Amino acid sequence: MTSLPSPAFASRTFEELVAEGDAVPTEGWDFSWFEGRATEARPSWGYARGMAERLGRASAALDIQTGGGEVLASAPRFPPVTVATEGWPPNVAKATALLHPRGAVVVACDQDAPLPFADGAFDLVTSRHPVRAHWSEIARVLRPGGTYFAQHVGPSSVFELVEHFTGPLPEENRNARHPDGERADAEAAGLEIVDLRAERLRMEFHDIGAVVHFLKKVVWMVPGFTVEAYLPQLRSLHERIEAEGRFVAYSARHLLEARRPVAG
């Protein structure tokens, strides 16, 4: 989401905006619908560019939890062997349509299942915003000397918005996915950390329809979110946006690059 606000929705009613946000398809990771309705600053490191550079040098690559395949497809060159996994059936279909013409194979695989690949099958594993990083599996499928390169969602990401709907969350929720904890978990799986950088990034929502679509698309933010279940919170947030012109939250992102050591 990188757009500028637009007044096109300013005269729309709460009911119209909510209905529109509720009706938008949610498959894939294309955020173009938010044009003019929400913005999000981008991390300074340029994940897609870094991923593309590493894909250009790899011989066999795996993209985990690829979504609709949009980020992987942005790379100008794929290795001779390129595989992506995805667990949600609508995204599997979308990623297949996007990536198969490029010669990549899409494998339907639940995000919590073991990766269905042999030990040491890949010299590069990538992922953008995995729900969870299964470090032992990542280490297992990497060849010695192979690299895991990913952008993860960090702790308390967009909690200004989340806690409007859930109320205050316990500290263990706030500290989940902390980069220090992920460093420790990666090292426990036998990986060496090459690079780890974190940033918090400003987000703005300019109408309640954008909030509805965001919470339906990024389903782990408010688990079980539906318009009907959270109508009072939606209405109060709509009134706040009407009064202030926007709702501001902050996403948390960290870039993580790890390497499987060469034995001996």
Order of alpha helices (4+ residues) and beta strands (2+ residues): alpha-beta-alpha-beta-alpha-beta-alpha-beta-beta-alpha-beta-alpha-alpha-alpha-beta-alpha-alpha-beta
